[in-house]
Amino acid sequence: MMLHNTPNWGYIQRGAVYTVVGRLSHSYKMKAHLNLFVLCILVITGVMPLSSCAPSITRDIAEKEIITFTLELIIQQQTTGSIQYRQNSGEPWLSLPPKANLIIYAPANPEKDKADWEQLDKSNPFQVWWYFDGNLVETQDRQLAIQEWQQYYQYELKAKSWPDRYEFGILSVSRNNKNAKIYFSSSTCPECAAGFIYTLRRNNSGQWEIVDKELLWVS
């Protein structure tokens, strides 16, 4: 009696399914690897910029950059051309120019109950500048610089025209040091003044930009 080897159809069918599934799984893995490879190439070549690609900075560097950004923002309002100025230190009130603008950089006011125009603690400013004739002069005696400016340009009104007064301060900086809120106010005449909250962002090029502006008060 001859025995014929009959195929195990159940095993063959299961094996075929396993083979198909295995091939599909391999195909998906190859496709996933290819997509990951293409994504890496795009990031490396800069075609697809990512915010995480921007170099990290410290809080100290961020604050210095924000100060420079705000100073240039102020000076830009004084001229229609390119921003060009000479920065030095001294006592400009010893040789008073016909007109000088006052710029005050002060810490945030820690008081919770404060008026909208009291966002900064101006009793002890960090830095004070006089700006005139393309010169940005940082004063050594900050309180004296403010008093001399007020006495000559506001109280005695000896200036030919009303000078501008600017105040700004950093209210907050994000943990990654790439977002910040600052207070900014300007006064261009006895009854022309306003205060704002600026939201700043440091872009991938390392430049700060204003992304939002909130008006707090106006007079």
KEKE-3310 file (N, C-alpha, C; in steps of 0.2 Angstrom, whole numbers, plus 5000, padded with zeros to 4 digits):
npx = (5004:5003:5008:5003:5010:5001:4998:4999:4986:4982:4993:5001:4993:4993:5007:5008:5001:5009:5020:5016:5012:5024:5032:5025:5027:5040:5041:5034:5043:5055:5050:5047:5060:5065:5058:5062:5075:5074:5069:5079:5089:5082:5082:5096:5100:5094:5082:5070:5068:5070:5064:5071:5083:5090:5103:5106:5105:5110:5102:5108:5114:5103:5096:5105:5104:5091:5091:5099:5091:5080:5085:5089:5077:5071:5080:5078:5066:5070:5076:5075:5083:5096:5101:5112:5124:5134:5141:5145:5152:5148:5146:5134:5127:5136:5140:5128:5117:5107:5095:5091:5087:5080:5083:5078:5082:5075:5072:5059:5044:5041:5029:5012:5000:4998:4998:4995:5005:5015:5024:5038:5052:5058:5066:5078:5087:5094:5102:5105:5103:5108:5102:5108:5111:5116:5123:5124:5124:5129:5126:5135:5132:5117:5104:5107:5108:5095:5089:5096:5092:5078:5077:5083:5077:5063:5058:5064:5062:5071:5075:5074:5064:5052:5059:5061:5056:5060:5056:5060:5059:5063:5051:5048:5056:5057:5059:5068:5074:5071:5060:5051:5044:5042:5041:5037:5038:5034:5036:5032:5028:5022:5008:5008:5009:5012:5010:5016:5015:5026:5028:5041:5051:5064:5070:5075:5086:5093:5088:5079:5061:5046:5031:5019:5009:5003:4992:4994:4991:4987:4990)
npy = (4994:5010:5025:5041:5057:5069:5086:5098:5108:5118:5122:5127:5138:5146:5149:5156:5167:5172:5175:5185:5195:5197:5202:5214:5221:5223:5231:5243:5246:5250:5261:5269:5272:5278:5290:5296:5298:5307:5318:5321:5325:5337:5345:5346:5353:5365:5367:5364:5373:5372:5377:5373:5372:5384:5392:5391:5403:5413:5420:5432:5436:5437:5448:5458:5459:5463:5475:5482:5481:5488:5501:5504:5504:5515:5525:5524:5530:5543:5546:5546:5539:5526:5517:5525:5529:5536:5529:5533:5538:5549:5566:5575:5586:5596:5602:5608:5602:5609:5602:5587:5570:5559:5544:5530:5515:5504:5493:5481:5486:5479:5480:5474:5481:5493:5508:5509:5516:5514:5504:5502:5503:5517:5524:5519:5517:5506:5510:5526:5537:5550:5556:5564:5573:5562:5556:5544:5545:5537:5540:5542:5546:5542:5547:5560:5564:5562:5572:5584:5584:5586:5598:5607:5605:5603:5610:5623:5626:5629:5624:5623:5615:5603:5590:5572:5559:5543:5527:5511:5494:5477:5465:5451:5436:5421:5404:5398:5409:5415:5422:5437:5450:5467:5483:5499:5516:5532:5550:5564:5577:5589:5584:5572:5557:5539:5522:5505:5487:5477:5462:5451:5442:5430:5427:5413:5418:5425:5438:5450:5453:5462:5455:5457:5470:5479:5492:5501:5514:5531:5548)
npz = (5000:4995:5002:5000:5001:5007:5006:5019:5020:5028:5035:5025:5020:5031:5032:5020:5023:5033:5026:5017:5026:5032:5022:5019:5032:5031:5020:5025:5035:5027:5020:5031:5035:5024:5024:5035:5032:5022:5029:5038:5028:5023:5035:5038:5026:5027:5021:5028:5041:5059:5075:5085:5080:5081:5089:5107:5120:5134:5148:5151:5139:5131:5137:5135:5121:5119:5125:5116:5105:5108:5110:5097:5091:5096:5092:5078:5076:5077:5065:5047:5039:5038:5053:5062:5074:5087:5101:5117:5133:5147:5153:5147:5151:5155:5144:5136:5123:5110:5109:5117:5119:5131:5138:5147:5155:5165:5180:5182:5191:5206:5213:5216:5216:5206:5195:5178:5171:5180:5178:5179:5190:5193:5202:5204:5191:5178:5167:5159:5146:5135:5120:5106:5091:5084:5093:5106:5122:5136:5153:5168:5181:5185:5191:5192:5179:5174:5182:5178:5164:5165:5172:5163:5150:5152:5163:5163:5150:5139:5128:5110:5105:5111:5119:5117:5128:5133:5141:5146:5150:5155:5157:5158:5154:5143:5147:5138:5134:5122:5120:5126:5136:5136:5144:5137:5135:5128:5127:5118:5119:5130:5133:5126:5127:5129:5134:5132:5131:5124:5116:5112:5101:5098:5082:5071:5065:5074:5077:5086:5087:5086:5090:5096:5102:5115:5121:5135:5142:5138:5135)
capx = (5000:5008:5006:5004:5011:4996:5000:4995:4984:4981:5000:5003:4989:4996:5013:5007:4999:5015:5025:5013:5013:5032:5034:5022:5030:5047:5040:5033:5049:5059:5046:5048:5067:5066:5055:5066:5081:5073:5068:5086:5092:5079:5084:5103:5101:5090:5075:5065:5071:5066:5065:5076:5090:5093:5108:5104:5108:5109:5098:5112:5115:5096:5094:5109:5102:5085:5093:5102:5086:5076:5089:5089:5070:5070:5084:5075:5061:5073:5079:5072:5089:5099:5103:5120:5125:5141:5140:5150:5149:5151:5141:5133:5124:5141:5140:5121:5115:5100:5090:5093:5081:5081:5081:5079:5081:5074:5069:5052:5041:5038:5023:5006:4995:5001:4995:4997:5011:5020:5027:5045:5055:5063:5070:5085:5087:5100:5106:5102:5107:5105:5103:5107:5116:5119:5127:5121:5129:5127:5128:5138:5127:5110:5099:5109:5107:5088:5087:5098:5088:5071:5078:5084:5073:5056:5056:5066:5060:5076:5076:5070:5058:5051:5063:5057:5058:5058:5057:5059:5062:5061:5046:5049:5060:5055:5064:5073:5077:5070:5053:5051:5039:5045:5037:5040:5034:5037:5033:5035:5026:5019:5002:5008:5013:5009:5014:5014:5018:5029:5030:5046:5053:5070:5069:5081:5092:5096:5086:5073:5056:5040:5026:5012:5009:4997:4992:4992:4989:4989:4988)
capy = (5000:5016:5031:5048:5063:5074:5092:5101:5114:5123:5125:5131:5144:5150:5151:5161:5173:5175:5178:5191:5200:5199:5207:5221:5224:5225:5237:5249:5248:5253:5267:5274:5273:5282:5296:5298:5300:5313:5323:5323:5329:5343:5349:5348:5358:5371:5368:5364:5376:5371:5382:5370:5373:5390:5391:5393:5409:5414:5425:5438:5438:5439:5455:5463:5460:5466:5482:5485:5481:5494:5507:5505:5505:5522:5529:5523:5535:5549:5547:5542:5535:5520:5518:5526:5533:5535:5527:5534:5539:5556:5571:5579:5592:5601:5606:5607:5603:5613:5597:5580:5565:5556:5536:5527:5508:5503:5487:5481:5487:5473:5481:5471:5486:5499:5511:5506:5519:5513:5497:5502:5506:5522:5526:5516:5514:5502:5514:5532:5539:5556:5555:5570:5574:5556:5553:5541:5546:5534:5544:5539:5548:5541:5551:5567:5565:5564:5579:5589:5584:5589:5605:5611:5604:5603:5615:5630:5626:5633:5620:5626:5611:5599:5584:5566:5555:5536:5523:5504:5489:5470:5462:5444:5432:5414:5399:5397:5415:5418:5426:5442:5455:5473:5489:5504:5522:5538:5556:5568:5584:5590:5581:5567:5551:5533:5516:5499:5481:5474:5455:5451:5435:5430:5422:5409:5422:5428:5444:5451:5456:5463:5450:5459:5476:5481:5499:5502:5520:5536:5555)
capz = (5000:4994:5005:4997:5005:5006:5009:5025:5017:5034:5036:5019:5020:5037:5030:5015:5026:5037:5021:5015:5032:5033:5016:5020:5037:5029:5016:5029:5038:5022:5019:5037:5035:5019:5026:5040:5029:5018:5034:5040:5023:5023:5041:5037:5021:5029:5018:5033:5047:5065:5080:5090:5077:5083:5095:5113:5123:5141:5150:5151:5132:5129:5140:5132:5114:5120:5126:5110:5100:5110:5108:5090:5089:5098:5087:5072:5076:5076:5058:5042:5035:5041:5060:5063:5080:5091:5108:5122:5140:5149:5156:5142:5153:5155:5137:5134:5116:5110:5110:5118:5121:5137:5137:5153:5156:5173:5182:5183:5197:5209:5217:5213:5215:5203:5189:5171:5170:5185:5177:5180:5196:5190:5207:5203:5184:5177:5163:5157:5140:5132:5113:5102:5085:5082:5099:5112:5128:5143:5159:5174:5187:5182:5194:5190:5172:5174:5185:5173:5158:5167:5174:5157:5144:5154:5168:5161:5143:5135:5122:5104:5104:5116:5117:5118:5134:5132:5146:5144:5155:5153:5162:5158:5148:5144:5150:5133:5133:5116:5120:5131:5137:5139:5144:5133:5135:5125:5128:5113:5120:5137:5133:5121:5129:5129:5137:5129:5133:5118:5116:5108:5099:5094:5077:5069:5062:5080:5078:5090:5083:5089:5088:5098:5106:5119:5123:5142:5144:5133:5138)
cpx = (5004:5004:5008:5005:5006:4998:4995:4992:4983:4988:5002:4999:4992:5002:5013:5005:5005:5020:5023:5014:5020:5034:5031:5025:5037:5046:5038:5039:5054:5056:5048:5055:5069:5064:5059:5073:5080:5072:5074:5089:5089:5081:5091:5104:5098:5084:5070:5068:5066:5068:5071:5083:5094:5097:5105:5108:5106:5105:5102:5113:5108:5094:5098:5106:5095:5086:5095:5096:5081:5079:5088:5082:5069:5074:5081:5070:5063:5075:5075:5077:5091:5101:5110:5120:5132:5139:5146:5147:5152:5145:5139:5130:5130:5142:5133:5120:5109:5095:5093:5087:5084:5079:5083:5078:5081:5071:5062:5050:5038:5031:5017:5001:4998:4997:4998:5004:5016:5023:5034:5047:5060:5067:5077:5086:5094:5104:5101:5106:5103:5107:5102:5113:5119:5123:5123:5126:5126:5130:5130:5134:5120:5105:5101:5107:5100:5086:5090:5094:5081:5072:5079:5079:5065:5054:5057:5064:5065:5077:5072:5064:5058:5055:5059:5060:5056:5060:5056:5062:5059:5057:5047:5053:5058:5061:5070:5076:5076:5063:5054:5045:5043:5040:5041:5035:5038:5033:5036:5033:5023:5013:5002:5012:5009:5013:5012:5018:5020:5030:5035:5048:5060:5070:5076:5087:5096:5094:5079:5068:5050:5034:5019:5014:5002:4997:4990:4988:4991:4987:4990)
cpy = (5006:5022:5037:5053:5068:5081:5095:5108:5120:5126:5129:5138:5149:5153:5156:5168:5176:5178:5184:5197:5202:5203:5214:5224:5227:5231:5243:5251:5252:5260:5272:5276:5279:5289:5299:5301:5306:5319:5325:5327:5336:5348:5351:5353:5364:5372:5368:5366:5374:5376:5380:5371:5379:5389:5394:5399:5409:5420:5432:5441:5441:5446:5460:5464:5464:5474:5486:5486:5487:5500:5509:5507:5512:5527:5529:5528:5542:5551:5543:5538:5529:5522:5519:5531:5531:5534:5528:5536:5546:5560:5576:5586:5598:5605:5605:5607:5606:5608:5590:5576:5561:5548:5533:5519:5506:5496:5487:5483:5481:5473:5478:5477:5493:5501:5508:5509:5518:5506:5496:5505:5511:5526:5524:5513:5511:5507:5520:5535:5546:5555:5562:5570:5567:5553:5550:5541:5542:5538:5540:5540:5548:5546:5559:5569:5566:5570:5585:5590:5588:5596:5610:5611:5604:5609:5622:5631:5630:5630:5623:5622:5606:5592:5578:5562:5548:5532:5516:5500:5482:5467:5455:5441:5425:5410:5398:5403:5418:5421:5431:5447:5461:5479:5495:5510:5528:5544:5561:5575:5584:5585:5575:5562:5545:5527:5510:5493:5478:5466:5454:5443:5435:5425:5418:5412:5426:5435:5445:5455:5457:5459:5452:5465:5478:5488:5499:5508:5525:5543:5560)
cpz = (5000:4998:5001:5002:5004:5009:5014:5023:5022:5035:5031:5019:5025:5035:5024:5018:5030:5032:5019:5020:5033:5028:5017:5026:5035:5024:5019:5032:5033:5021:5024:5037:5030:5020:5031:5037:5025:5023:5036:5035:5023:5029:5040:5032:5022:5025:5023:5040:5053:5070:5084:5087:5079:5089:5101:5116:5130:5142:5149:5144:5129:5131:5136:5124:5114:5121:5120:5105:5102:5109:5101:5087:5091:5093:5080:5071:5075:5069:5053:5038:5039:5049:5061:5069:5083:5098:5112:5129:5142:5152:5152:5144:5155:5149:5134:5127:5116:5111:5112:5121:5126:5136:5144:5153:5163:5174:5182:5190:5200:5212:5213:5211:5212:5197:5183:5169:5175:5184:5179:5187:5194:5195:5207:5196:5183:5172:5161:5151:5138:5124:5109:5096:5083:5087:5104:5117:5134:5149:5165:5180:5184:5184:5192:5183:5171:5176:5181:5167:5160:5168:5167:5151:5146:5158:5165:5153:5138:5129:5116:5103:5109:5114:5119:5124:5133:5139:5144:5150:5153:5159:5163:5152:5149:5146:5145:5131:5126:5115:5126:5131:5140:5139:5141:5133:5131:5126:5123:5114:5127:5138:5128:5124:5129:5132:5134:5132:5126:5120:5110:5107:5096:5089:5076:5067:5068:5081:5082:5086:5087:5086:5090:5102:5109:5122:5130:5144:5138:5137:5132)
residu = (MET:MET:LEU:HIS:ASN:THR:PRO:ASN:TRP:GLY:TYR:ILE:GLN:ARG:GLY:ALA:VAL:TYR:THR:VAL:VAL:GLY:ARG:LEU:SER:HIS:SER:TYR:LYS:MET:LYS:ALA:HIS:LEU:ASN:LEU:PHE:VAL:LEU:CYS:ILE:LEU:VAL:ILE:THR:GLY:VAL:MET:PRO:LEU:SER:SER:CYS:ALA:PRO:SER:ILE:THR:ARG:ASP:ILE:ALA:GLU:LYS:GLU:ILE:ILE:THR:PHE:THR:LEU:GLU:LEU:ILE:ILE:GLN:GLN:GLN:THR:THR:GLY:SER:ILE:GLN:TYR:ARG:GLN:ASN:SER:GLY:GLU:PRO:TRP:LEU:SER:LEU:PRO:PRO:LYS:ALA:ASN:LEU:ILE:ILE:TYR:ALA:PRO:ALA:ASN:PRO:GLU:LYS:ASP:LYS:ALA:ASP:TRP:GLU:GLN:LEU:ASP:LYS:SER:ASN:PRO:PHE:GLN:VAL:TRP:TRP:TYR:PHE:ASP:GLY:ASN:LEU:VAL:GLU:THR:GLN:ASP:ARG:GLN:LEU:ALA:ILE:GLN:GLU:TRP:GLN:GLN:TYR:TYR:GLN:TYR:GLU:LEU:LYS:ALA:LYS:SER:TRP:PRO:ASP:ARG:TYR:GLU:PHE:GLY:ILE:LEU:SER:VAL:SER:ARG:ASN:ASN:LYS:ASN:ALA:LYS:ILE:TYR:PHE:SER:SER:SER:THR:CYS:PRO:GLU:CYS:ALA:ALA:GLY:PHE:ILE:TYR:THR:LEU:ARG:ARG:ASN:ASN:SER:GLY:GLN:TRP:GLU:ILE:VAL:ASP:LYS:GLU:LEU:LEU:TRP:VAL:SER)
# end
